[in-house]
Amino acid sequence: MTMNGHARDGVGAMKYADGSKYEGQWMLNDRDGKGTHTTSQGDVYEGEFKEDKFHGVGTLDRISSDDASKYTGRWENGHPHGEGKEIWKDGKSYEGQFKSRAKHGQGTFTWADGASYKGEFQNGDIHGFGEYKWTNGRSFRGQWKINKMHGEGTYTYEDKRIYTGQFQDDQKSGYGVLNWPDGRSYDGEWSNGKQHGSGTVTTAKGAQRRCEWRNGKQAPEQAYKSEASQPKPAP
């Protein structure tokens, strides 16, 4: 490394007062080019720098944090930005797009227990269109708003029941159709996860009847005489 008017240029190493160190390329006293920066706590960034910041392609291995992780991908002005992959010590991972450090755009997040979400993110939240799969066989494919099912979507239960319709704050709400594997169905209005309003009930044998529902139960004046043939309230 040469000193150009007291500015560092070329390739060299430097140890800082806080115990961190850098080894790599310099330009006009800034880390610029390829290099490795190691903090006093043992966190290591290896990759490209620009004007003294992580910038370009690089890997940051954070071992000092309680939420330790390893990120490999693109950086801009010191933050993950663009395509990248982050793997946490506890087993969860995210691969996709970042914007100023946050998950933003298209990506796939996988939890340590095997549950996963693939779709849109915004400012670190599940937001937009995507599919979430639980480990018990349930899944939801549709619209999300700040980590909650919100808008149009299809929810599949582990027992193969399928609901297609509207959601609000993680609950079936608005218009939707719930189908049972044996042919039964409810086609109508929902509120807070329960049948509520007008709806058409279809039995396994194909008989239909339109009636009113209140909080998951048929209005007393319109209840079936034979309850054995009708769908039970949805959970």
QUIKA-V177249 format. One record per residue. N is the residue number from 1. RES is the residue in one letter. D_CENTER is the distance of its C-alpha to the mean C-alpha in Angstrom with 2 decimals. Layout:
N|RES|D_CENTER  N|RES|D_CENTER
//
This chain:
1|M|45.05  2|T|47.50  3|M|47.97  4|N|48.34  5|G|49.94  6|H|48.28  7|A|44.84  8|R|43.15  9|D|42.92  10|G|42.24  11|V|40.88  12|G|41.15  13|A|39.83  14|M|39.60  15|K|39.09  16|Y|38.06  17|A|39.49  18|D|36.29  19|G|36.49  20|S|33.91  21|K|35.15  22|Y|34.61  23|E|36.15  24|G|36.01  25|Q|36.96  26|W|38.18  27|M|39.27  28|L|41.27  29|N|40.22  30|D|36.46  31|R|34.22  32|D|33.91  33|G|33.26  34|K|32.13  35|G|32.18  36|T|30.92  37|H|30.29  38|T|30.41  39|T|30.06  40|S|32.47  41|Q|29.75  42|G|29.16  43|D|25.96  44|V|26.57  45|Y|25.55  46|E|27.15  47|G|27.07  48|E|28.11  49|F|29.25  50|K|30.51  51|E|32.66  52|D|31.82  53|K|27.98  54|F|25.37  55|H|25.25  56|G|24.80  57|V|23.52  58|G|23.27  59|T|21.97  60|L|21.48  61|D|21.98  62|R|21.47  63|I|23.49  64|S|24.79  65|S|21.68  66|D|20.80  67|D|17.22  68|A|18.79  69|S|16.97  70|K|18.04  71|Y|16.75  72|T|18.46  73|G|18.36  74|R|19.56  75|W|20.61  76|E|22.17  77|N|24.39  78|G|23.17  79|H|19.38  80|P|16.76  81|H|16.83  82|G|16.34  83|E|15.36  84|G|14.67  85|K|13.49  86|E|13.05  87|I|14.15  88|W|14.73  89|K|18.01  90|D|16.72  91|G|15.25  92|K|11.47  93|S|10.44  94|Y|8.41  95|E|10.36  96|G|10.46  97|Q|11.50  98|F|12.17  99|K|14.35  100|S|16.62  101|R|14.66  102|A|11.28  103|K|8.24  104|H|9.57  105|G|10.23  106|Q|9.41  107|G|7.55  108|T|6.80  109|F|5.42  110|T|8.34  111|W|9.72  112|A|13.46  113|D|14.58  114|G|13.32  115|A|10.59  116|S|7.88  117|Y|5.29  118|K|6.85  119|G|7.22  120|E|7.30  121|F|6.10  122|Q|9.04  123|N|10.54  124|G|7.73  125|D|6.13  126|I|4.18  127|H|7.65  128|G|9.92  129|F|10.35  130|G|8.43  131|E|9.13  132|Y|8.14  133|K|10.96  134|W|12.60  135|T|15.32  136|N|18.06  137|G|17.83  138|R|16.10  139|S|13.62  140|F|12.47  141|R|12.51  142|G|12.79  143|Q|12.02  144|W|9.63  145|K|10.83  146|I|9.49  147|N|7.25  148|K|10.17  149|M|11.64  150|H|14.06  151|G|16.37  152|E|17.42  153|G|16.00  154|T|17.16  155|Y|16.69  156|T|18.43  157|Y|19.94  158|E|21.12  159|D|24.65  160|K|23.97  161|R|24.22  162|I|22.27  163|Y|21.52  164|T|21.10  165|G|21.19  166|Q|19.97  167|F|17.63  168|Q|17.71  169|D|15.80  170|D|14.55  171|Q|18.17  172|K|20.21  173|S|22.18  174|G|24.44  175|Y|25.65  176|G|24.52  177|V|26.00  178|L|25.66  179|N|27.34  180|W|28.71  181|P|29.55  182|D|33.24  183|G|33.38  184|R|33.10  185|S|31.00  186|Y|30.44  187|D|30.11  188|G|29.96  189|E|28.66  190|W|26.15  191|S|25.47  192|N|23.23  193|G|22.46  194|K|26.15  195|Q|28.68  196|H|30.37  197|G|32.78  198|S|34.40  199|G|33.41  200|T|34.99  201|V|35.16  202|T|36.02  203|T|37.51  204|A|37.33  205|K|40.76  206|G|39.72  207|A|41.41  208|Q|39.75  209|R|40.19  210|R|38.69  211|C|38.51  212|E|37.05  213|W|34.44  214|R|33.91  215|N|30.94  216|G|30.60  217|K|34.36  218|Q|36.91  219|A|39.28  220|P|42.47  221|E|44.73  222|Q|42.75  223|A|41.81  224|Y|42.83  225|K|46.08  226|S|44.65  227|E|41.28  228|A|41.10  229|S|40.18  230|Q|37.37  231|P|33.60  232|K|32.59  233|P|30.27  234|A|26.59  235|P|24.77
//
